[in-house]
Amino acid sequence: MTNSRWAFVGVVILAIAFLMYISWPAKPPAVDTVKLIAEATAKVEAQFKGQIAEQELAVRDYKSRLAVSEAKYKTLAIRYEELQKGKESVTKPTTNTEIRDRFTALGYPPLAGK
């Protein structure tokens, strides 16, 4: 081999070494994990705060509905007990005038007599 070929091989090797040096990746920057975790936490909190507010609103609505329903139930239970007591105190009518009076009280007036 001649000196010019050795020089050419040397230049090629130097060019390859230079290209490898240029293309070698730089040291990656340090990652701040605390900052990344804080950002991710903030995103998740922002995402779920709206849902939590909606759920709290629904809970308040259901609680108010429950209170209204319980009040209606209590009034109906009291009315039922009153009707049960009234049912037990009802006796059979003994005379025709008592029958007519009861029908009249219920809204069924007697027919005119012939």
N, CA, C and O atoms as CSV, one atom per row, in Angstrom:
chain,resi,resn,atom,element,x,y,z
A,1,MET,N,N,0.834,-1.172,0.000
A,1,MET,CA,C,0.000,0.000,0.000
A,1,MET,C,C,0.886,1.245,0.000
A,1,MET,O,O,1.964,1.300,0.593
A,2,THR,N,N,0.374,2.197,-0.679
A,2,THR,CA,C,1.160,3.413,-0.794
A,2,THR,C,C,0.754,4.396,0.286
A,2,THR,O,O,-0.256,4.229,0.969
A,3,ASN,N,N,1.574,5.425,0.417
A,3,ASN,CA,C,1.313,6.426,1.452
A,3,ASN,C,C,-0.005,7.173,1.198
A,3,ASN,O,O,-0.697,7.537,2.149
A,4,SER,N,N,-0.346,7.396,-0.028
A,4,SER,CA,C,-1.591,8.115,-0.328
A,4,SER,C,C,-2.815,7.281,0.081
A,4,SER,O,O,-3.829,7.813,0.531
A,5,ARG,N,N,-2.687,5.956,-0.091
A,5,ARG,CA,C,-3.812,5.092,0.325
A,5,ARG,C,C,-3.914,5.077,1.845
A,5,ARG,O,O,-5.013,5.099,2.400
A,6,TRP,N,N,-2.735,5.037,2.533
A,6,TRP,CA,C,-2.766,5.084,4.001
A,6,TRP,C,C,-3.358,6.409,4.472
A,6,TRP,O,O,-4.088,6.443,5.463
A,7,ALA,N,N,-3.060,7.471,3.791
A,7,ALA,CA,C,-3.608,8.775,4.147
A,7,ALA,C,C,-5.115,8.792,3.909
A,7,ALA,O,O,-5.870,9.339,4.713
A,8,PHE,N,N,-5.552,8.189,2.795
A,8,PHE,CA,C,-6.972,8.125,2.484
A,8,PHE,C,C,-7.724,7.305,3.549
A,8,PHE,O,O,-8.790,7.720,4.005
A,9,VAL,N,N,-7.186,6.168,3.938
A,9,VAL,CA,C,-7.790,5.307,4.980
A,9,VAL,C,C,-7.815,6.073,6.302
A,9,VAL,O,O,-8.800,6.004,7.039
A,10,GLY,N,N,-6.757,6.791,6.603
A,10,GLY,CA,C,-6.718,7.578,7.831
A,10,GLY,C,C,-7.778,8.672,7.833
A,10,GLY,O,O,-8.437,8.902,8.847
A,11,VAL,N,N,-7.942,9.353,6.683
A,11,VAL,CA,C,-8.953,10.403,6.574
A,11,VAL,C,C,-10.361,9.800,6.716
A,11,VAL,O,O,-11.222,10.387,7.371
A,12,VAL,N,N,-10.590,8.646,6.111
A,12,VAL,CA,C,-11.902,7.975,6.214
A,12,VAL,C,C,-12.181,7.591,7.661
A,12,VAL,O,O,-13.294,7.771,8.155
A,13,ILE,N,N,-11.164,7.062,8.337
A,13,ILE,CA,C,-11.344,6.679,9.751
A,13,ILE,C,C,-11.615,7.915,10.600
A,13,ILE,O,O,-12.477,7.889,11.478
A,14,LEU,N,N,-10.881,8.999,10.342
A,14,LEU,CA,C,-11.127,10.238,11.078
A,14,LEU,C,C,-12.527,10.796,10.782
A,14,LEU,O,O,-13.191,11.312,11.681
A,15,ALA,N,N,-12.966,10.693,9.544
A,15,ALA,CA,C,-14.301,11.180,9.167
A,15,ALA,C,C,-15.382,10.342,9.876
A,15,ALA,O,O,-16.372,10.877,10.375
A,16,ILE,N,N,-15.170,9.036,9.906
A,16,ILE,CA,C,-16.127,8.161,10.596
A,16,ILE,C,C,-16.150,8.482,12.088
A,16,ILE,O,O,-17.222,8.550,12.689
A,17,ALA,N,N,-14.990,8.678,12.682
A,17,ALA,CA,C,-14.909,9.013,14.106
A,17,ALA,C,C,-15.586,10.355,14.374
A,17,ALA,O,O,-16.287,10.501,15.375
A,18,PHE,N,N,-15.384,11.350,13.479
A,18,PHE,CA,C,-16.006,12.653,13.645
A,18,PHE,C,C,-17.530,12.556,13.524
A,18,PHE,O,O,-18.251,13.174,14.307
A,19,LEU,N,N,-18.021,11.786,12.552
A,19,LEU,CA,C,-19.463,11.603,12.381
A,19,LEU,C,C,-20.081,10.888,13.583
A,19,LEU,O,O,-21.192,11.210,14.005
A,20,MET,N,N,-19.346,9.912,14.129
A,20,MET,CA,C,-19.835,9.215,15.328
A,20,MET,C,C,-19.884,10.176,16.520
A,20,MET,O,O,-20.816,10.130,17.323
A,21,TYR,N,N,-18.887,11.036,16.628
A,21,TYR,CA,C,-18.840,12.003,17.724
A,21,TYR,C,C,-20.000,12.989,17.617
A,21,TYR,O,O,-20.620,13.333,18.623
A,22,ILE,N,N,-20.294,13.444,16.394
A,22,ILE,CA,C,-21.384,14.394,16.189
A,22,ILE,C,C,-22.742,13.726,16.447
A,22,ILE,O,O,-23.627,14.326,17.056
A,23,SER,N,N,-22.897,12.486,15.981
A,23,SER,CA,C,-24.193,11.825,16.088
A,23,SER,C,C,-24.431,11.178,17.449
A,23,SER,O,O,-25.536,10.712,17.729
A,24,TRP,N,N,-23.411,11.149,18.288
A,24,TRP,CA,C,-23.577,10.547,19.620
A,24,TRP,C,C,-24.557,11.411,20.416
A,24,TRP,O,O,-24.390,12.630,20.466
A,25,PRO,N,N,-25.583,10.805,21.044
A,25,PRO,CA,C,-26.579,11.618,21.755
A,25,PRO,C,C,-25.981,12.319,22.961
A,25,PRO,O,O,-25.110,11.792,23.653
A,26,ALA,N,N,-26.477,13.519,23.187
A,26,ALA,CA,C,-25.995,14.296,24.329
A,26,ALA,C,C,-26.586,13.710,25.610
A,26,ALA,O,O,-27.552,12.947,25.579
A,27,LYS,N,N,-25.996,14.079,26.706
A,27,LYS,CA,C,-26.487,13.599,27.990
A,27,LYS,C,C,-27.891,14.173,28.198
A,27,LYS,O,O,-28.082,15.386,28.105
A,28,PRO,N,N,-28.878,13.308,28.480
A,28,PRO,CA,C,-30.242,13.815,28.646
A,28,PRO,C,C,-30.337,14.716,29.875
A,28,PRO,O,O,-29.650,14.491,30.872
A,29,PRO,N,N,-31.171,15.712,29.802
A,29,PRO,CA,C,-31.310,16.615,30.945
A,29,PRO,C,C,-31.921,15.869,32.135
A,29,PRO,O,O,-32.660,14.899,31.965
A,30,ALA,N,N,-31.609,16.326,33.298
A,30,ALA,CA,C,-32.125,15.705,34.513
A,30,ALA,C,C,-33.636,15.910,34.585
A,30,ALA,O,O,-34.138,16.990,34.275
A,31,VAL,N,N,-34.348,14.879,34.990
A,31,VAL,CA,C,-35.799,14.931,35.079
A,31,VAL,C,C,-36.186,15.224,36.526
A,31,VAL,O,O,-35.757,14.538,37.453
A,32,ASP,N,N,-37.003,16.255,36.695
A,32,ASP,CA,C,-37.473,16.613,38.026
A,32,ASP,C,C,-38.759,15.834,38.294
A,32,ASP,O,O,-39.843,16.258,37.892
A,33,THR,N,N,-38.635,14.698,38.971
A,33,THR,CA,C,-39.789,13.824,39.192
A,33,THR,C,C,-40.818,14.462,40.115
A,33,THR,O,O,-42.016,14.231,39.953
A,34,VAL,N,N,-40.381,15.244,41.061
A,34,VAL,CA,C,-41.325,15.891,41.974
A,34,VAL,C,C,-42.230,16.839,41.200
A,34,VAL,O,O,-43.437,16.892,41.436
A,35,LYS,N,N,-41.637,17.585,40.275
A,35,LYS,CA,C,-42.415,18.519,39.463
A,35,LYS,C,C,-43.399,17.759,38.574
A,35,LYS,O,O,-44.558,18.157,38.454
A,36,LEU,N,N,-42.948,16.671,37.950
A,36,LEU,CA,C,-43.825,15.877,37.090
A,36,LEU,C,C,-44.984,15.285,37.875
A,36,LEU,O,O,-46.123,15.285,37.407
A,37,ILE,N,N,-44.695,14.784,39.057
A,37,ILE,CA,C,-45.749,14.201,39.887
A,37,ILE,C,C,-46.742,15.275,40.308
A,37,ILE,O,O,-47.948,15.031,40.317
A,38,ALA,N,N,-46.256,16.447,40.654
A,38,ALA,CA,C,-47.139,17.554,41.054
A,38,ALA,C,C,-48.035,17.973,39.891
A,38,ALA,O,O,-49.224,18.227,40.087
A,39,GLU,N,N,-47.473,18.047,38.680
A,39,GLU,CA,C,-48.276,18.407,37.515
A,39,GLU,C,C,-49.335,17.358,37.228
A,39,GLU,O,O,-50.482,17.698,36.939
A,40,ALA,N,N,-48.965,16.089,37.305
A,40,ALA,CA,C,-49.919,15.016,37.059
A,40,ALA,C,C,-51.026,15.026,38.112
A,40,ALA,O,O,-52.198,14.820,37.795
A,41,THR,N,N,-50.648,15.264,39.350
A,41,THR,CA,C,-51.640,15.332,40.427
A,41,THR,C,C,-52.601,16.491,40.198
A,41,THR,O,O,-53.808,16.349,40.397
A,42,ALA,N,N,-52.073,17.631,39.783
A,42,ALA,CA,C,-52.923,18.793,39.522
A,42,ALA,C,C,-53.904,18.505,38.386
A,42,ALA,O,O,-55.069,18.895,38.465
A,43,LYS,N,N,-53.452,17.834,37.340
A,43,LYS,CA,C,-54.335,17.486,36.221
A,43,LYS,C,C,-55.451,16.557,36.680
A,43,LYS,O,O,-56.615,16.759,36.334
A,44,VAL,N,N,-55.096,15.540,37.459
A,44,VAL,CA,C,-56.094,14.575,37.921
A,44,VAL,C,C,-57.096,15.258,38.857
A,44,VAL,O,O,-58.297,15.003,38.773
A,45,GLU,N,N,-56.607,16.122,39.744
A,45,GLU,CA,C,-57.510,16.834,40.653
A,45,GLU,C,C,-58.462,17.730,39.875
A,45,GLU,O,O,-59.653,17.781,40.182
A,46,ALA,N,N,-57.956,18.429,38.881
A,46,ALA,CA,C,-58.812,19.303,38.072
A,46,ALA,C,C,-59.864,18.491,37.339
A,46,ALA,O,O,-61.005,18.928,37.188
A,47,GLN,N,N,-59.480,17.317,36.887
A,47,GLN,CA,C,-60.409,16.466,36.153
A,47,GLN,C,C,-61.535,15.985,37.064
A,47,GLN,O,O,-62.692,15.954,36.645
A,48,PHE,N,N,-61.222,15.616,38.281
A,48,PHE,CA,C,-62.219,15.007,39.152
A,48,PHE,C,C,-62.974,16.006,40.021
A,48,PHE,O,O,-63.995,15.643,40.605
A,49,LYS,N,N,-62.509,17.257,40.129
A,49,LYS,CA,C,-63.223,18.237,40.959
A,49,LYS,C,C,-64.612,18.503,40.411
A,49,LYS,O,O,-65.566,18.632,41.179
A,50,GLY,N,N,-64.739,18.586,39.102
A,50,GLY,CA,C,-66.059,18.788,38.496
A,50,GLY,C,C,-66.983,17.620,38.770
A,50,GLY,O,O,-68.159,17.809,39.081
A,51,GLN,N,N,-66.450,16.410,38.655
A,51,GLN,CA,C,-67.269,15.227,38.914
A,51,GLN,C,C,-67.675,15.152,40.380
A,51,GLN,O,O,-68.796,14.754,40.698
A,52,ILE,N,N,-66.780,15.528,41.260
A,52,ILE,CA,C,-67.093,15.510,42.688
A,52,ILE,C,C,-68.189,16.524,42.996
A,52,ILE,O,O,-69.092,16.242,43.784
A,53,ALA,N,N,-68.116,17.693,42.385
A,53,ALA,CA,C,-69.143,18.714,42.606
A,53,ALA,C,C,-70.502,18.218,42.113
A,53,ALA,O,O,-71.515,18.430,42.780
A,54,GLU,N,N,-70.534,17.563,40.959
A,54,GLU,CA,C,-71.786,17.015,40.437
A,54,GLU,C,C,-72.348,15.955,41.375
A,54,GLU,O,O,-73.551,15.924,41.632
A,55,GLN,N,N,-71.485,15.096,41.880
A,55,GLN,CA,C,-71.932,14.040,42.790
A,55,GLN,C,C,-72.468,14.627,44.096
A,55,GLN,O,O,-73.472,14.152,44.627
A,56,GLU,N,N,-71.801,15.657,44.611
A,56,GLU,CA,C,-72.279,16.297,45.839
A,56,GLU,C,C,-73.642,16.945,45.614
A,56,GLU,O,O,-74.508,16.892,46.487
A,57,LEU,N,N,-73.833,17.555,44.450
A,57,LEU,CA,C,-75.124,18.140,44.119
A,57,LEU,C,C,-76.203,17.062,44.048
A,57,LEU,O,O,-77.313,17.255,44.543
A,58,ALA,N,N,-75.875,15.935,43.436
A,58,ALA,CA,C,-76.837,14.833,43.353
A,58,ALA,C,C,-77.165,14.294,44.741
A,58,ALA,O,O,-78.321,13.972,45.017
A,59,VAL,N,N,-76.178,14.190,45.613
A,59,VAL,CA,C,-76.412,13.702,46.970
A,59,VAL,C,C,-77.350,14.654,47.713
A,59,VAL,O,O,-78.285,14.208,48.379
A,60,ARG,N,N,-77.106,15.963,47.602
A,60,ARG,CA,C,-77.982,16.932,48.260
A,60,ARG,C,C,-79.413,16.828,47.727
A,60,ARG,O,O,-80.373,16.912,48.494
A,61,ASP,N,N,-79.551,16.643,46.403
A,61,ASP,CA,C,-80.870,16.502,45.802
A,61,ASP,C,C,-81.577,15.260,46.344
A,61,ASP,O,O,-82.754,15.316,46.700
A,62,TYR,N,N,-80.858,14.146,46.405
A,62,TYR,CA,C,-81.466,12.912,46.901
A,62,TYR,C,C,-81.814,13.008,48.385
A,62,TYR,O,O,-82.817,12.444,48.825
A,63,LYS,N,N,-80.996,13.713,49.154
A,63,LYS,CA,C,-81.310,13.887,50.569
A,63,LYS,C,C,-82.586,14.709,50.743
A,63,LYS,O,O,-83.420,14.393,51.591
A,64,SER,N,N,-82.737,15.764,49.941
A,64,SER,CA,C,-83.955,16.571,50.050
A,64,SER,C,C,-85.169,15.758,49.620
A,64,SER,O,O,-86.229,15.851,50.238
A,65,ARG,N,N,-85.023,14.965,48.569
A,65,ARG,CA,C,-86.127,14.100,48.143
A,65,ARG,C,C,-86.481,13.087,49.225
A,65,ARG,O,O,-87.655,12.804,49.463
A,66,LEU,N,N,-85.464,12.549,49.874
A,66,LEU,CA,C,-85.688,11.590,50.948
A,66,LEU,C,C,-86.437,12.240,52.104
A,66,LEU,O,O,-87.345,11.633,52.671
A,67,ALA,N,N,-86.068,13.461,52.456
A,67,ALA,CA,C,-86.750,14.165,53.546
A,67,ALA,C,C,-88.220,14.384,53.201
A,67,ALA,O,O,-89.091,14.180,54.047
A,68,VAL,N,N,-88.501,14.795,51.971
A,68,VAL,CA,C,-89.885,15.010,51.544
A,68,VAL,C,C,-90.649,13.686,51.578
A,68,VAL,O,O,-91.788,13.633,52.041
A,69,SER,N,N,-90.029,12.635,51.094
A,69,SER,CA,C,-90.672,11.323,51.061
A,69,SER,C,C,-90.952,10.814,52.473
A,69,SER,O,O,-92.018,10.255,52.732
A,70,GLU,N,N,-90.010,11.003,53.377
A,70,GLU,CA,C,-90.226,10.569,54.758
A,70,GLU,C,C,-91.358,11.353,55.412
A,70,GLU,O,O,-92.143,10.788,56.174
A,71,ALA,N,N,-91.447,12.647,55.122
A,71,ALA,CA,C,-92.536,13.457,55.681
A,71,ALA,C,C,-93.883,12.968,55.151
A,71,ALA,O,O,-94.848,12.856,55.907
A,72,LYS,N,N,-93.947,12.678,53.845
A,72,LYS,CA,C,-95.190,12.153,53.278
A,72,LYS,C,C,-95.543,10.808,53.907
A,72,LYS,O,O,-96.707,10.546,54.209
A,73,TYR,N,N,-94.540,9.961,54.103
A,73,TYR,CA,C,-94.781,8.655,54.705
A,73,TYR,C,C,-95.322,8.799,56.119
A,73,TYR,O,O,-96.248,8.085,56.503
A,74,LYS,N,N,-94.756,9.714,56.897
A,74,LYS,CA,C,-95.226,9.908,58.277
A,74,LYS,C,C,-96.674,10.367,58.300
A,74,LYS,O,O,-97.468,9.876,59.103
A,75,THR,N,N,-97.031,11.314,57.416
A,75,THR,CA,C,-98.421,11.783,57.395
A,75,THR,C,C,-99.360,10.669,56.956
A,75,THR,O,O,-100.458,10.537,57.498
A,76,LEU,N,N,-98.944,9.869,55.982
A,76,LEU,CA,C,-99.787,8.755,55.540
A,76,LEU,C,C,-99.913,7.688,56.623
A,76,LEU,O,O,-100.981,7.098,56.787
A,77,ALA,N,N,-98.838,7.435,57.360
A,77,ALA,CA,C,-98.888,6.450,58.440
A,77,ALA,C,C,-99.840,6.914,59.536
A,77,ALA,O,O,-100.615,6.120,60.070
A,78,ILE,N,N,-99.782,8.208,59.871
A,78,ILE,CA,C,-100.693,8.740,60.883
A,78,ILE,C,C,-102.138,8.625,60.398
A,78,ILE,O,O,-103.024,8.234,61.158
A,79,ARG,N,N,-102.368,8.965,59.140
A,79,ARG,CA,C,-103.725,8.871,58.569
A,79,ARG,C,C,-104.196,7.421,58.560
A,79,ARG,O,O,-105.365,7.158,58.845
A,80,TYR,N,N,-103.334,6.496,58.248
A,80,TYR,CA,C,-103.697,5.075,58.237
A,80,TYR,C,C,-104.090,4.604,59.635
A,80,TYR,O,O,-105.077,3.888,59.804
A,81,GLU,N,N,-103.315,5.009,60.625
A,81,GLU,CA,C,-103.645,4.627,62.002
A,81,GLU,C,C,-104.996,5.199,62.421
A,81,GLU,O,O,-105.781,4.522,63.085
A,82,GLU,N,N,-105.267,6.444,62.033
A,82,GLU,CA,C,-106.556,7.047,62.350
A,82,GLU,C,C,-107.692,6.278,61.690
A,82,GLU,O,O,-108.727,6.037,62.312
A,83,LEU,N,N,-107.500,5.892,60.424
A,83,LEU,CA,C,-108.539,5.128,59.728
A,83,LEU,C,C,-108.728,3.747,60.352
A,83,LEU,O,O,-109.850,3.248,60.440
A,84,GLN,N,N,-107.627,3.134,60.782
A,84,GLN,CA,C,-107.746,1.830,61.437
A,84,GLN,C,C,-108.552,1.962,62.723
A,84,GLN,O,O,-109.423,1.134,62.994
A,85,LYS,N,N,-108.274,2.991,63.518
A,85,LYS,CA,C,-109.025,3.203,64.753
A,85,LYS,C,C,-110.487,3.500,64.445
A,85,LYS,O,O,-111.382,3.020,65.142
A,86,GLY,N,N,-110.731,4.292,63.399
A,86,GLY,CA,C,-112.104,4.590,63.000
A,86,GLY,C,C,-112.821,3.354,62.510
A,86,GLY,O,O,-114.016,3.199,62.763
A,87,LYS,N,N,-112.126,2.471,61.817
A,87,LYS,CA,C,-112.734,1.236,61.308
A,87,LYS,C,C,-113.161,0.330,62.460
A,87,LYS,O,O,-114.208,-0.314,62.404
A,88,GLU,N,N,-112.342,0.292,63.493
A,88,GLU,CA,C,-112.653,-0.569,64.629
A,88,GLU,C,C,-113.856,-0.048,65.415
A,88,GLU,O,O,-114.575,-0.827,66.040
A,89,SER,N,N,-114.073,1.258,65.385
A,89,SER,CA,C,-115.173,1.828,66.169
A,89,SER,C,C,-116.492,1.859,65.402
A,89,SER,O,O,-117.512,2.271,65.954
A,90,VAL,N,N,-116.492,1.434,64.144
A,90,VAL,CA,C,-117.724,1.451,63.353
A,90,VAL,C,C,-118.595,0.265,63.776
A,90,VAL,O,O,-118.118,-0.862,63.911
A,91,THR,N,N,-119.866,0.545,63.976
A,91,THR,CA,C,-120.835,-0.507,64.314
A,91,THR,C,C,-121.863,-0.592,63.208
A,91,THR,O,O,-121.997,0.328,62.402
A,92,LYS,N,N,-122.582,-1.688,63.169
A,92,LYS,CA,C,-123.628,-1.858,62.164
A,92,LYS,C,C,-124.793,-0.935,62.494
A,92,LYS,O,O,-125.127,-0.733,63.662
A,93,PRO,N,N,-125.407,-0.378,61.457
A,93,PRO,CA,C,-126.576,0.457,61.726
A,93,PRO,C,C,-127.730,-0.405,62.251
A,93,PRO,O,O,-127.921,-1.543,61.822
A,94,THR,N,N,-128.460,0.141,63.147
A,94,THR,CA,C,-129.549,-0.635,63.757
A,94,THR,C,C,-130.926,-0.209,63.262
A,94,THR,O,O,-131.860,-1.011,63.294
A,95,THR,N,N,-131.073,1.019,62.808
A,95,THR,CA,C,-132.382,1.489,62.346
A,95,THR,C,C,-132.273,2.028,60.936
A,95,THR,O,O,-131.183,2.302,60.434
A,96,ASN,N,N,-133.436,2.174,60.306
A,96,ASN,CA,C,-133.472,2.711,58.938
A,96,ASN,C,C,-133.015,4.164,58.916
A,96,ASN,O,O,-132.344,4.571,57.967
A,97,THR,N,N,-133.346,4.939,59.901
A,97,THR,CA,C,-132.921,6.347,59.912
A,97,THR,C,C,-131.406,6.452,60.041
A,97,THR,O,O,-130.800,7.358,59.469
A,98,GLU,N,N,-130.798,5.552,60.771
A,98,GLU,CA,C,-129.335,5.556,60.895
A,98,GLU,C,C,-128.686,5.204,59.567
A,98,GLU,O,O,-127.666,5.785,59.196
A,99,ILE,N,N,-129.279,4.247,58.846
A,99,ILE,CA,C,-128.759,3.875,57.514
A,99,ILE,C,C,-128.857,5.080,56.585
A,99,ILE,O,O,-127.897,5.409,55.889
A,100,ARG,N,N,-130.027,5.744,56.573
A,100,ARG,CA,C,-130.227,6.898,55.701
A,100,ARG,C,C,-129.247,8.020,56.072
A,100,ARG,O,O,-128.681,8.667,55.192
A,101,ASP,N,N,-129.053,8.241,57.346
A,101,ASP,CA,C,-128.117,9.295,57.776
A,101,ASP,C,C,-126.693,8.995,57.318
A,101,ASP,O,O,-125.971,9.897,56.895
A,102,ARG,N,N,-126.298,7.745,57.401
A,102,ARG,CA,C,-124.937,7.377,56.970
A,102,ARG,C,C,-124.765,7.547,55.469
A,102,ARG,O,O,-123.747,8.067,55.013
A,103,PHE,N,N,-125.771,7.104,54.689
A,103,PHE,CA,C,-125.681,7.292,53.243
A,103,PHE,C,C,-125.667,8.765,52.876
A,103,PHE,O,O,-124.948,9.166,51.961
A,104,THR,N,N,-126.441,9.565,53.565
A,104,THR,CA,C,-126.463,10.998,53.306
A,104,THR,C,C,-125.103,11.612,53.649
A,104,THR,O,O,-124.622,12.487,52.928
A,105,ALA,N,N,-124.483,11.166,54.737
A,105,ALA,CA,C,-123.159,11.674,55.113
A,105,ALA,C,C,-122.109,11.296,54.074
A,105,ALA,O,O,-121.137,12.026,53.879
A,106,LEU,N,N,-122.300,10.154,53.402
A,106,LEU,CA,C,-121.347,9.737,52.356
A,106,LEU,C,C,-121.618,10.396,51.013
A,106,LEU,O,O,-120.830,10.248,50.080
A,107,GLY,N,N,-122.718,11.118,50.907
A,107,GLY,CA,C,-123.005,11.812,49.653
A,107,GLY,C,C,-124.023,11.102,48.801
A,107,GLY,O,O,-124.153,11.427,47.621
A,108,TYR,N,N,-124.743,10.158,49.338
A,108,TYR,CA,C,-125.781,9.451,48.614
A,108,TYR,C,C,-127.140,9.747,49.277
A,108,TYR,O,O,-127.569,9.014,50.167
A,109,PRO,N,N,-127.792,10.794,48.850
A,109,PRO,CA,C,-129.072,11.123,49.495
A,109,PRO,C,C,-130.131,10.078,49.100
A,109,PRO,O,O,-130.090,9.520,48.003
A,110,PRO,N,N,-131.038,9.839,49.977
A,110,PRO,CA,C,-132.091,8.860,49.668
A,110,PRO,C,C,-133.022,9.380,48.577
A,110,PRO,O,O,-133.197,10.588,48.419
A,111,LEU,N,N,-133.608,8.465,47.839
A,111,LEU,CA,C,-134.538,8.842,46.774
A,111,LEU,C,C,-135.837,9.300,47.413
A,111,LEU,O,O,-136.196,8.913,48.526
A,112,ALA,N,N,-136.512,10.133,46.662
A,112,ALA,CA,C,-137.813,10.617,47.163
A,112,ALA,C,C,-138.774,9.443,47.221
A,112,ALA,O,O,-138.815,8.606,46.319
A,113,GLY,N,N,-139.529,9.398,48.274
A,113,GLY,CA,C,-140.474,8.295,48.458
A,113,GLY,C,C,-141.668,8.424,47.542
A,113,GLY,O,O,-142.020,9.527,47.124
A,114,LYS,N,N,-142.294,7.303,47.228
A,114,LYS,CA,C,-143.459,7.301,46.349
A,114,LYS,C,C,-144.725,7.439,47.092
A,114,LYS,O,O,-145.797,7.454,46.488
